[in-house]
Amino acid sequence: MKYIPVVIFAMLIWSNAISAQQNRDPWSNGELMEPSVLASRISQGKANNMLILAVGPDALIKGSADIGEAHEQSNLKKLKNYLKNVPKDKEVVIYCGCCPFDRCPNVRPAFRALKEMGFKNPKLLNLPKNIKANWLDKNYPSN
């Protein structure tokens, strides 16, 4: 009887560890691209060798293709179809910017799809607050 609290405590720790592993971001720090880097590449005409894909509500970045909100299965399928004939070594940058990363419903499924499809150089635009604060307010290249 005296071991029941210990067992319950151990089970709680174990379930929290499993939950944390499942919710981990699918990208590494090296797969994040800073907005200033992308803005510079666009401004200097050095973004032609990459794909820039909006996986959120709007394609606001200059030269980006509008895939739609990737939390919707139809748009996730659209993303996969868009990329099916793209070479796997192509640099693909995705972004949403609807809200902070920790609440964004779009970037995780889209980034996982890139990984599952075997892309070797996927990037997520690092918009920790949102597209307005981290891109538009800085007058970076927009459509």
N, C-alpha and C positions, 0 to 999 in steps of 0.2 A: 504494500500500500504506500509506503514512503517513497518508492521509486517512480510513482505515477507522475509527479510534477517534473521530475528529471526527464522522463520519457517525452512528456508533452513539450517541454522546452527544447529538447533535441529535435523533435519533429518540426517545430516551428522554425528553427534555424535551417534545417534541411530544406523545407518548402520555400523559404525565402531565398536560399541559394539557387534553387532550381528556377524560381521565378526571375531572378536577376539575370541568369544566363539566357533565358528565353527572350528577355527584353533588351538585350545588348544591341547596340547600334551595329548595323552590318558593315559600316565603314571604319577604317582606321584613321588616325590623325593625318597620315600621309595621303589619304584619299580626299581630304578636304582641300578646296581651292579658295583662297582668299578673294573677296570681291575686287580688291585693287589689282590683283594679278590678272583676272579675267578682263576687267575694264581696260587695263593697259594693252592686253593682247588685241582686244577688239579695236581700240583706238589706233593702234599701230598697224592694223591690217594683218595681224598674225594669228587670227582665229579661224582662218579658212581650212585648216587641217583638222579641225575638231567639230563635233556636233554639240550644240547647246540646246537642251531640251527642257521646256517648262512642264513640270509634272504637277502643277498646281492650278489655280483658277485662271491665270492669265500669263501670256507670253509677253513680258514687259522688257526683257533684255534684248538689245539689238542683235538681230541675226538668229534668235532662238525660234525653235519650232514648238508650236502649241500641241501638247499631247493630251492635256486635260488632267483632272485630278486623279492621281494614281491609286487612291484608295477605292475607286470604283473599278470593278472587274473589267468593264468594257474599255476603260481607258488603259488599264494595265495590259490588256490584250492588244490595244492600239499601239502601245509602246513596243511590245514584243514584235508585232508585225512591222513596225517602222524600222526596227533594228535587225530584222532577220537576215538581210543581205549585206549588212555593214561588216567590214573586216573587224575581227576581234581585237586587233591591236590599235584600232582607232580610239583617240581620246574622246570620251563622251562625258559631258558635264551636264548634270541635272540640277534643277533648282525648283523650289516652290515659293517659300517666302510668305505664306499666308499667316504664319504664326511662328513662335519660337520652336526650335528643333524638338524639344522635349514634348511638345503637344502636336506636332505636325503629323497628320494622318497620311501624307503623300510620299514623303521622301524615303521612308523605310521600305515599303513594297516596291517602289521603283528601283532603289539601289539593289535590293535583293534580286530583282529580275535581271539587272545588269550582270551581277555576279553569277547567277544561275546560267545565264546565256554564255558565260565564258569570256566576258570582256576583261582584258588585261590591264586597261588603264581607265577605269571608271573614276569620275570625280563628282563630288557633291559640293556645290557652291556653299560656302560657309556664311549663312545668313542667320546668325543666332537670334536676332530679334524678329525681323521681317524684311520683306523686299523694299518697303518704303524707307525704313531707317538705315538699312545696310546697303542700299543701291540707289534708289531714286533721290533721297535727300543729299546724296554725295555727287549728284549730277553725272553719274556713270552713264555710258551709252544705252539709250532706251529706244524702243520702237515709237 
